Amino acid sequence: AMRHAGGTVLTASIDRLDFMAPVRVGEVVILQAQVNYAHRTSMEVGCRVDTEDMASRRRRNTTKAYLTFVAIDQGQRPRDVPPLVCATEDDRRRFAQAQLRRSERLAAAGRPPMGAPL
């Protein structure tokens, strides 16, 4: 999120935190993250956590989550982020799914999406 925003971001929410398997002592933890969606000042980042057993080199997916970050300026006020460029069909799928999740988050908070009738 910081790389995409080009500066400081704050965590606004974490949702869909799914634990699929435990992380065992001695395993290497591998975290992958990707910006799925960018709105005016916020971004959704999808995170995937895998572990690797060093002896067998076997990897397992252990955790996944969606986080929302808001870019802020030096005065701690929200600031605009660049639009997200979707280069592949997979990028476009992630973007569309993230748009739906954003709408659901806003509805759950009692806030209509920007541009929606009140």
C-alpha positions as CSV (number, residue, x, y, z in Angstrom):
1,A,0.0,0.0,0.0
2,M,2.8,2.4,0.8
3,R,4.6,1.7,-2.4
4,H,1.4,2.2,-4.5
5,A,0.5,5.4,-2.5
6,G,4.0,6.7,-2.6
7,G,4.0,7.5,1.1
8,T,2.4,6.9,4.5
9,V,-0.8,4.9,4.9
10,L,-2.9,3.9,7.8
11,T,-4.7,0.6,8.3
12,A,-8.5,1.4,8.1
13,S,-9.8,-2.2,8.3
14,I,-9.0,-5.8,8.2
15,D,-11.6,-8.2,7.0
16,R,-11.8,-11.8,5.8
17,L,-9.0,-12.9,7.9
18,D,-9.0,-16.7,7.3
19,F,-6.7,-19.1,9.1
20,M,-6.5,-22.3,7.1
21,A,-3.6,-24.0,8.8
22,P,-1.3,-23.4,11.8
23,V,2.2,-22.1,11.4
24,R,4.6,-24.5,13.0
25,V,7.8,-23.6,14.9
26,G,10.8,-23.7,12.6
27,E,8.8,-23.0,9.4
28,V,9.7,-20.1,7.3
29,V,6.8,-17.6,6.9
30,I,6.3,-16.1,3.4
31,L,4.0,-13.1,3.0
32,Q,2.7,-12.0,-0.3
33,A,0.6,-8.9,-0.8
34,Q,-0.9,-7.1,-3.8
35,V,-3.0,-4.0,-4.2
36,N,-6.3,-5.3,-5.6
37,Y,-8.3,-2.0,-5.7
38,A,-7.6,1.7,-5.4
39,H,-10.3,4.3,-4.8
40,R,-9.7,8.0,-4.3
41,T,-7.7,7.8,-1.0
42,S,-8.0,4.1,0.0
43,M,-6.7,0.8,-1.3
44,E,-7.6,-2.8,-0.7
45,V,-4.6,-5.1,-0.3
46,G,-4.9,-8.9,-0.5
47,C,-2.4,-10.8,1.7
48,R,-1.5,-14.4,1.5
49,V,0.7,-16.2,4.1
50,D,2.4,-19.5,3.2
51,T,4.9,-21.5,5.3
52,E,7.8,-23.6,4.1
53,D,9.3,-26.6,5.8
54,M,13.0,-26.1,5.3
55,A,13.8,-29.8,5.3
56,S,11.2,-30.9,2.7
57,R,10.8,-27.5,0.9
58,R,7.0,-28.1,1.1
59,R,4.8,-25.0,1.2
60,R,1.4,-24.7,2.7
61,N,-1.1,-21.8,2.6
62,T,-1.9,-20.8,6.1
63,T,-3.6,-17.5,6.1
64,K,-5.3,-15.0,3.8
65,A,-6.8,-11.5,4.5
66,Y,-8.0,-8.3,2.9
67,L,-6.8,-5.1,4.4
68,T,-7.9,-1.5,3.6
69,F,-5.4,1.3,3.9
70,V,-5.9,5.1,3.6
71,A,-3.1,7.3,2.3
72,I,-2.4,10.3,4.5
73,D,-0.4,13.5,4.0
74,Q,2.0,15.1,6.5
75,G,-1.0,16.7,8.3
76,Q,-2.5,13.2,8.8
77,R,-5.3,14.0,6.4
78,P,-6.4,11.6,3.6
79,R,-4.8,12.2,0.3
80,D,-5.4,10.9,-3.2
81,V,-3.7,7.7,-4.5
82,P,-2.9,6.9,-8.1
83,P,-5.4,4.8,-10.0
84,L,-4.6,1.1,-10.2
85,V,-3.5,-0.2,-13.6
86,C,-5.0,-3.6,-14.3
87,A,-2.7,-5.2,-16.8
88,T,-4.1,-8.8,-16.8
89,E,-7.4,-10.6,-16.7
90,D,-6.5,-11.7,-13.2
91,D,-5.9,-8.1,-12.1
92,R,-9.3,-7.1,-13.5
93,R,-11.0,-10.0,-11.7
94,R,-9.3,-9.0,-8.4
95,F,-10.3,-5.4,-9.0
96,A,-14.0,-6.3,-9.6
97,Q,-14.1,-8.6,-6.5
98,A,-12.5,-5.9,-4.4
99,Q,-15.1,-3.3,-5.6
100,L,-17.8,-5.6,-4.4
101,R,-16.1,-6.1,-1.0
102,R,-15.8,-2.3,-0.7
103,S,-19.5,-1.8,-1.3
104,E,-20.3,-4.5,1.3
105,R,-17.9,-2.8,3.9
106,L,-19.5,0.6,3.3
107,A,-23.0,-0.9,3.5
108,A,-22.2,-2.7,6.8
109,A,-20.9,0.7,8.1
110,G,-24.1,2.4,7.0
111,R,-22.3,4.5,4.4
112,P,-23.3,4.4,0.8
113,P,-20.6,4.2,-1.8
114,M,-19.5,7.5,-3.3
115,G,-21.8,8.5,-6.2
116,A,-24.7,6.3,-4.9
117,P,-28.1,8.0,-4.2
118,L,-28.7,8.7,-0.5
